[in-house]
Amino acid sequence: MIPFRFLHAADLHLDSRFAGLAHLPQAIRSYLRESTFAALGRLVRVAVTQRVDFVVISGDVYDITDASLQGQLRFREALEELGRHGIEVFLIHGNHDPLDGPRLTAEPPGHVTVFGGSEPGQATAHLRGGGSDVAVISGISYPTAKVTENTALRFSRRPGSGLFHIALLHGNVDGDLEHETYSPCSRKDLIYSGYDYWALGHIHKRSILHERPLIVYPGNIQGRSIKETGPKGCYIVDVNAEGTAEPQFHELDYVRWQVRELAIEGLHSEAEWTQAVEDMVEAVREETPQLMSVVRFRLTGRGPVHRILAEKGAADDLLAELQRRETVRAQRQEYAGLVWTEGFAVETGLAVDRERLLQEDSFLGELLRLAERSGDSGQELDGLVAAALRPLMENQELRRLLSSAQAEEKLEWLRGAAELGITLLSGMDESAGAPAEPAAREGAGKSGEAAPYREREEEVLERRDT
């Protein structure tokens, strides 16, 4: 077998929308929109500098719902640049850019093979510049946006060929719950198919599902939301004379999405917490000096700072200031090293003995026990959330939004409600940050420990009634 090298990419989503950032300053919004094109440009440069023989793209070049003329023209420009360097391109269309969607009607350049949507097609890949045959490429596009059959079963390896066989498939292997179950298949379907390399698309998190044969998701080339964290890019795959393939990941993204955790233990004031956040912002800037970063901070742990976060709006105030500073950088077009704080996920609590509270014969103890039971049972969680949200369901728009909530979101709501209960009912001594000593009084629970919480319970009930 003749050794060769190819590039595997998928899910370019050129010029598509970025989720959850509608109120960004114009300078930053424009840079984010351009980042998918910039990542495409970097893909072309990597293909050229790494001297790949051909490129395979496994679907979702752009989103039909956002399919701008600019996106299609920029992609064609990239294909033509690859062609000038003698690099063939083989691609399929996925659920976001199906064959029946609106697009330019021009024929693709001669060095580009676009597979149809009726049956898996086959084509031969050559060494760069039109040299010897090195691989057989098979692929099938989505004829429409929703393909629910197992199209992997329709692939068949060309008999009698000693060439390396690559299959392009845009689908969900083993039922990834974070993506639509389009073209669903199992890992076993792919392993026993006879192909040497499965070039997958659709899942935006890169992963190598199997070594021999290689079954690879390269992920998308540019993250577009806080759910798409970490480096994004493509794989360069070297195939040696024995037919062994070795993939190497190459970063392509210009904007890096991150979630950073900051524990509040050991922080005793708003000033200390603010400094800790600012230090972490600078740490991100130093780690990725050539990229723009979009960061969500997860505030975790227990301590006195929780009251500041829960009651004073400190997180909103600091968020506004951090975003103001980075907007000034963007206006100066200093995007390399810019760190945009997307928000704070406040998952903190007071420094309480939670285990002791769970044992108490009190309203707070019962509340926490209910939260524990519901968190362990999906059915009980659904029932609790449905009952709590029933008054909101009368509004059609709210009903639509709330009905789409995933189990993880509901669990976050439950945890937040439990922590709010602790904050309102715990009777904390704010200066010490520790549970107050139980006071003996009439009406306390059997253990005598419920008394410190009665006044807080009455206060909450009064607020509810008013």
N, C-alpha and C positions, 0 to 999 in steps of 0.2 A: 504494500500500500504506500502511496506517495504521501509524505507528511504535508500537512497544511494547517492553516489557522483561520478561524472565523470569529465573528462578533455576534453575540446573541443579545438582543434587547427586546423590550415589550412595553406596552402601556405608556406611550409617549404623551398622550393626552395634550397635544399641542393647543395652546391658547384657550385652555379650559378654565373654568372658574375655580377660585380658591375659596374653600368653605370657611364660614364664620368670620370673615374679615371685611364685612361690607362697609364699615365706618372708618376705614384706614385713610390716612392722609394721601392725597393724590400721588405724591412722589413715590411712596412705598407701594401703593397699589399698582402703579405702572411698572415698577421693577419686578414685582411678583408676576405680573402678566407676562413680562418678557422672559422670565426665568426658564419657562419650558422651551422656548426657542434657543436660549443660550445653552441649555443642556443638550439640545439637538446638535448645535454647532460643535460642542465639545465631543459628542459622539462621533461626528464626522472626523474631527481631528485625531481622536484616538484610533479610529479605523485606519487612517492614513499613516500615522506615525508608527503604529504597531504592525503595519504592512500586512493586514489581514487579506485573505483571498476572497472572502465574500462576507456578506452581512445577512442575518435572518432577523426578522421583526415579527413577533408573535401577537399581533392584534392591538386594537385601540390606539391607532396613530393619533386620532383626535376624537372629540366627542361631537356626535352629530347635532346634539342640542345646542352646542356652542360653535358649530363648524363655520368659522369665519373664512372668508376668501383668503385672508392673510395667512392663516394656518395652513391651508392647502398649498398655497404658492411657496411658502417657506419650506414645506416638506419636499416639494418637487425640486426646489433649488438645492436642497441637501442631497437628494438622489442624483441630481446631475453632477454635483461635485464628486460624489463617490465614483460615478461613471468615468469622470475625467482621469481618475487614478486606476482605472481598470478593475474596479471592485463591483462584483455583481451583488444584487439585492434580491432576496426572496421574502415575501411578506404575505400575511393573511390579515383579514379584517375580523374584529371581534364584536362584542355586543354593543359597544359604544360607537363603532363606525361600520355598521353592517353594509352589505352590498346594495341594499335597497334604499339607503339613506341618500340625501342630497349631496352631491359632490361635483367637482369639475369633470366634464365628459371627455377630456383629452386622454389619449392613450398613454400609458406609462412609457418611459424611455426603454430602449431595446435591451438594456442590461438589467432590467427590473422584471421579476416574475411575480405576478399577483395571482394567488390561487383562488379558484372559483368556490362556489358554495354548494354544488350538487353532490360531488364525490371528492375524496382526497385526490388531488392532482399530484403529478410527479415531474421533476425537472432535474437536470444534471448541473452540478456546480463545478467550476473549473478553478485552476490556479489563477492568481491575479493576472489580468491582461489577456485572458483567453487561452491559457495553457492547458495542460492535461486534465482529464476528468478526475475528480477527487472524491465526490460525494453525490449521493442521490437525496434530493430534498423532496419531502412529501408534505402537503398541507391542505387545509380546508378552511374557508372563510365562513363567517356567519351570513347566510342569505338575508336574515331579518334580525331584529334586536334580541329576540328570545329564542334560544336553542336549548331545549330541555332534554334531548336524547343524548345517549352516550356515544358521541361521534368517534371516540377513540377506537371503538370496535369495528369501525369501517375502514381503518387503515390496514394495508397489507404490504409487506415488504416485497420489493421486486425480486423474483427468484433468479438465481444464477449469477447475481452481481457480486463481485468482490469488493465493491466500493463501500465506503462508510455511509450509513443510512441515518438521516436526520428527519424527525417528524415535527411539524409545527402545529401546535394545538392551543387554542384559547379556551380554557375550561377550568373547572373546579375539581381538583383531585382530593378525594377523601373528605369532601363536604366541609370545606372551610366556612365557618358560620359568619364570618365578617364580610363575605362576598356572596353575590347571587349564585345559586346553584345552576349555572348555565353549563351546558356540555359536561355534565357530571360524570366522573369515572373514578375508578379505584387505582391505587398504585399497582396492584397486581395486573390490572388490564394493560398497563404500560410496560411493566417488567417483562411479561411473557409475550410481547408483541413481535419481538425479533429486531426491533430498532436499536441502534447504538446510542442515540442521543434524542431525548424528548425536549424540544425547545418550547417551553410553556409560556403562556401569558395569562392575565386576568387577576392573579393575586399580586398585590402591590408590595408585599414583603418578600424579599429575596430569600430563597432557600434551595438547598440541594436535597431532594427527596430520596435519591438513591444513587449509588456510585457506579454500578455496572449492571445494566446500562445507566448512563447519567440521565437523571430526570431533574430538570432545573427550572426554577422560577427566578428570573433576574430581578424581579420587582420593577417598579416604574423608574423613569430616569430623573424625575424631579418630584419631591414630596409636595403635596398640595393642601394638607391640613394637619392638625395636631395628631391625627390618627396615623400619619405616615412619617414616623420619626426615623432618625438615623441616616447614614449615607445612602444615597440612591445612585444607580448607574447601570452598568452592563457587565457581561462576562466576555472576556477574550478566551477562546478555547483552542488549545493546541492539540492536534491529533498526530501521533507518531506513526512510524512504519508498521508497528504491531496493531494499530487501531485503538490504542489507549488514548483517551481524551483527558486533558487536564485543564480545568477552568480556572481563571483568575479574575477576580472582581476589580473593576475600574470605576472610580467615582466620577459622576458627571454633573451632579447637582450644583446649583449656584445659591440656593437657599436651603439651609438645613433646619429641620424641625426637631425640637427636643422637648422632653419633659424632665425637669430637674426637681429632685426632692430636697426640701430644707426642713430639718427637724427643729422644733422650737424648744426642746429640752435645753436648759442652760441659759436661755434668753429670758431676761427679767424685765425688760422695758421696751417701749416702742422704738427708742433710739437704737438699742442693740439689735432688734429685729430688722429695722431699716438698713443698718450697716451690713448685716449678714446677707440680705438680699442684694445690695449693691456690690458686695464682694463677689457674690456668685455670678452676677451679670458680667463683671470684669473677667472672671475666670473663663466664662464661655467665650468672651471676646478674644482672650489669649489662645484658647484651644483651636478656634476656627477663624484665624485672622483674615483669610482670603474669601470667606463666605459671609453672607448675611444669615443670621440665625433668628428663628422665631421660637420663643421659649415659653412654656407654661410651667409655673412653679407649683409643685405640690407641697403644701405646708402640712406637715405631719407632726405627731408626737403630742405630749401633754405638758402644760406649764401655764404660768400666769399670763403669758402673752396671748393666750387664747381669748381672754375677755376683751382685749384690745381689738383683736381681729373680728370677734363676734358682735361687738356692741358699738365700736367707735368708727367703723368704716375705714380703718387704717389701710386695708388692702387696696381699696378703691383709690384712696388718696395717693398712695405710693405708685400704683399703676399709672395714674394720670401723669405723674412727674417723670417716671421712667420713659413713658411714651413721648412726652414733650422733648426730652433730651435727644432721643433717637430721631425724632422728626427733624430737628435742627441738622443732624448729620445727613439725613436723606436730602434735605434741601441744598446741602453742599455737595450732593452726589457722592458721599463717602459711604458706599454700600458695603465694601469689604470691611468686615469686622463690626458691622452694625448688628446690634442685638435688640430685637423687638420683643418686648414682653407681651405675650398674647393674653395672659391673665393669671390669676391665682386660683388654684383649687384648694380651698380651705378644708382640711381634713383633720383639724386639731381638736383637742379637748382639754378640759381642766385636769389638773394633777389630783385625781381622786383614786381611792381604792375601789376600783370597779368591781372586783370580786366581792368585797364586803357589801357594796350596794346591791349586787345581784341576790344576796341572801336576805336582804331586809324585808320586813313586812311593812311596806310603804308603797305609796303611789309610784315613786321613782323606781323602787325595786321591781314592781310589777311591770312598769313601762320597759325597763331594760330586759326583763325576762321575755316579754312579748317580742322585743326587737331581736333577741337572740334566737328565739324559736322561728320567727319569720325569715330571718336571714339564712337559716339552715334548710328551709323548705321552700322550694319555688312556688308550690301551690298556695301555701299560707301567705307568702309574700304578695302574690297576685291578688289574693282576697283582701288583704289588709290595705294595699294601695288602692284597689278598686273602691273599697268602702270610704277611704279618706278623701278620694278625689271625686266622689259621686256628685257633690254640688257643682263642681266645675264642668261636668260633662254636659250640662245644659247648653253651654256655648259650643257651637259647631266647630269653630276654629280650634278652640282649646281641646275639644274632644279628639280632633284629628291629630294634633300634636302629641297629646298624652297617650293616645292609643298606639303610637309608633315607638314608644319608649321600650328599650331593651331591658333585659333582666338586670344587667350591670348597673344601668341608670337607676332602676327602682331600688336596688340595694344601696346605692349611694344616697338616695333620698332617705331611706330608712336609717342609715347610719347618721346622717346629718340631723334627723329628727331626734334620735337618741341623744346625741351630744347636746342639742339645744335643750332637751329636757334636763340633762345634768346641769347645764349652765343656769337654768332658771330655778331649779328645785334643790340644788345641792347644798345651799347654805354655806358656800365657801367663805373662808376668811381670806379676803383678797390680798392682804399684806403678806401673809405667810404662804399662800398658795397650797394649803393643806386642808383636809376635812376638819370642820369644827368639832369640838368635843360634844358628845351627846348630852343634852340637858334633860333631866328627869322632870317630866310634867305629866299631868293627867291627860289621857287620851293617846299616849305613845303606844307603839306596837308592843307585842309581848316581850321582845328583847330589850325594849327601852331605847332603841336606836332610831325610831322613826320620828321622834319629836323634833329634831333640828330641821326637818323638811316640811313641817306642817304649815309654817308661816309662808314659805315660798309657794306651796300648793295653793293656799288660799289666795295669794297674790295673783297667781296665774288664772285661777278661776274667776277672780274679779275682772281681770283684763278681758277674759273671754266673754263674760256677760255684758261688758260695756262696749 
